[in-house]
């Protein structure tokens, strides 16, 4: 069965995380992705440690299945090459500062005149207009500005960022959604369009119920640690030998929790009988539950709560999460043959469960410039002599995969 995006060609001018995350989603779904890097490479090639045989884990995380072309966009000849690739692309993704690509004739207005069917996605910190449009956007800064840090961390501790580049990752997912929507609409209109996507708006939209709570009350939510601002008990608790999550979603589950803890009286206590009461009296109830849960090992509680029909889960370190039997059964790790690293494990796409056209790895993360010569020859029809001239004048960089010993 052909991949769902087979035949779609993506010109990826993005670097670091949000854009590459989006284009990796498209690559896993079968799109051909031409990753255009500067001669020195995507910045994340140098972000580490950890490195494996000189390859950074950060770069490996979000660039599988792509073809790397190293082209100097500051050189007019490099700009012309990218312009010609854009003529033949279905999608272009970029995350340059507002106005940067216009200097090279690679902005949407310029390229849409060459290719009216082009879907052009721009990812910036603050969008293409507005008083902050010219400012650079970094995930940690946007975590601070969108409110997520204000509600993350312990009540009396400092604002805390999410442990991964949360807004970057979500912006990559939203970019993929927007691109797919534009490609679908193009089937009706025959025309591409410009997607102007900002980390600011993605981060604010992801505040979801907390943002809506503020809009209807005018009261900003506060940090509640690992707890939930509107449900109790719904948080992490420490057992005798580790941490677990108890996620009580209704009053019936709360009663079953109290019975499993050997304290059915807590379910009859008028202060705690309903969720509204438990939220109001959180400071009284949670210490009682905490003391009870510290009395036994985590696994004992997990088994008891599972039998009682109370939602509960362990708090894993990442290695434990990847090794969980359910994660293993669902194939959360793929293995791809890397040209210098051999059999490389990567985190799989959650879209691999499409019943007829599942996502699948199209290949490993590329070496810098690994496909420059091949793509310029195959797609643009450049001769070996022309490619060598461009390489010699440092407009492009070409890299051949290292030879590997048999076996």
MODA-V383041 format. One record per backbone hydrogen bond with DSSP energy under -1.0 kcal/mol. CO is the residue of the C=O (numbers start at 1). NH is the residue of the N-H. E is the energy in kcal/mol with one decimal. If there is no record, write none. Layout:
((CO	NH	E) (CO	NH	E))
//
This chain:
((3	6	-1.7) (5	8	-2.3) (8	32	-2.7) (9	90	-2.8) (9	91	-2.0) (10	34	-3.3) (11	93	-2.3) (12	36	-2.6) (17	21	-2.9) (18	22	-1.8) (19	23	-2.5) (20	24	-2.0) (21	25	-1.7) (22	26	-1.7) (23	27	-2.4) (24	28	-2.7) (25	29	-1.1) (26	31	-2.4) (27	30	-1.9) (28	360	-2.6) (29	5	-2.9) (32	10	-3.4) (33	67	-2.9) (34	12	-2.8) (35	69	-3.0) (37	71	-2.5) (38	41	-2.2) (42	45	-2.2) (43	46	-1.9) (44	47	-1.0) (50	57	-2.0) (52	55	-2.1) (55	52	-3.2) (56	60	-2.2) (57	61	-1.4) (59	62	-1.1) (63	66	-1.1) (67	35	-2.9) (68	371	-2.3) (69	37	-3.1) (70	397	-2.0) (72	75	-1.1) (75	79	-2.3) (76	80	-2.1) (77	81	-1.7) (78	82	-2.1) (79	83	-2.3) (80	84	-2.1) (81	85	-2.0) (82	86	-2.4) (83	87	-1.3) (90	119	-2.6) (91	11	-3.2) (92	121	-3.5) (93	13	-3.2) (94	123	-2.7) (97	100	-2.2) (101	104	-1.0) (101	106	-2.7) (102	105	-1.1) (107	111	-2.5) (108	112	-2.8) (111	115	-2.2) (115	118	-1.7) (116	192	-3.2) (119	92	-2.6) (120	195	-3.0) (121	94	-2.5) (122	197	-2.8) (124	199	-2.2) (125	200	-2.1) (130	133	-1.6) (132	135	-2.1) (138	142	-2.6) (139	143	-2.6) (140	144	-1.8) (141	145	-2.0) (142	146	-2.0) (143	149	-1.6) (149	160	-1.2) (152	160	-1.5) (153	225	-2.0) (154	157	-1.9) (164	166	-2.6) (165	169	-2.4) (166	170	-2.2) (167	171	-2.5) (168	172	-2.2) (169	173	-2.0) (170	174	-2.7) (171	175	-2.5) (172	176	-2.0) (173	177	-2.1) (174	178	-2.7) (175	179	-2.7) (176	180	-2.4) (177	181	-2.3) (178	182	-2.3) (179	183	-2.4) (180	184	-2.2) (181	185	-2.4) (182	186	-2.0) (185	188	-1.4) (185	189	-2.2) (186	190	-2.6) (193	120	-2.4) (195	122	-3.3) (197	124	-2.2) (198	202	-2.0) (199	203	-2.8) (200	204	-2.3) (201	205	-2.5) (202	206	-2.0) (204	207	-1.2) (205	208	-1.4) (207	210	-1.9) (207	211	-1.0) (208	212	-2.2) (209	213	-2.3) (210	214	-1.9) (211	215	-2.3) (212	216	-1.8) (213	217	-1.3) (214	218	-3.6) (224	227	-1.9) (233	248	-2.5) (235	246	-2.6) (237	244	-2.7) (242	239	-3.7) (243	315	-2.1) (244	237	-3.2) (245	313	-1.8) (246	235	-1.8) (250	254	-1.8) (251	255	-2.1) (252	256	-2.0) (253	257	-2.2) (254	258	-2.3) (255	259	-2.0) (256	260	-2.3) (257	261	-2.0) (258	263	-2.9) (259	262	-1.1) (263	266	-1.8) (264	267	-1.2) (265	269	-1.1) (269	272	-1.4) (269	273	-1.1) (274	278	-2.4) (275	279	-2.7) (276	280	-2.1) (277	281	-2.3) (279	282	-1.2) (281	284	-1.4) (281	285	-2.2) (282	286	-2.4) (285	289	-2.1) (286	290	-2.8) (287	291	-2.1) (288	292	-1.8) (289	293	-2.5) (290	294	-1.6) (292	295	-1.4) (296	240	-2.8) (297	301	-1.7) (298	302	-2.6) (299	303	-2.3) (300	304	-2.1) (301	305	-3.1) (302	306	-2.0) (303	307	-2.1) (304	308	-1.5) (305	310	-3.0) (306	309	-1.1) (311	247	-2.4) (313	245	-3.8) (317	321	-2.2) (318	322	-2.3) (319	323	-1.2) (324	328	-2.5) (325	329	-2.5) (326	330	-1.8) (327	332	-1.7) (328	331	-1.4) (332	348	-2.7) (334	346	-2.6) (336	344	-3.2) (338	342	-1.6) (342	338	-3.7) (344	336	-2.7) (346	334	-3.0) (349	352	-1.6) (351	354	-1.3) (351	359	-1.7) (367	370	-2.1) (369	399	-1.8) (371	375	-2.8) (372	376	-2.3) (373	377	-1.9) (374	378	-3.2) (375	379	-2.9) (376	382	-2.3) (383	387	-2.5) (384	388	-2.3) (385	389	-2.2) (386	390	-2.3) (387	391	-2.3) (388	392	-2.8) (389	393	-1.8) (390	395	-2.4) (390	396	-1.1) (391	394	-1.5) (395	72	-3.0))
//
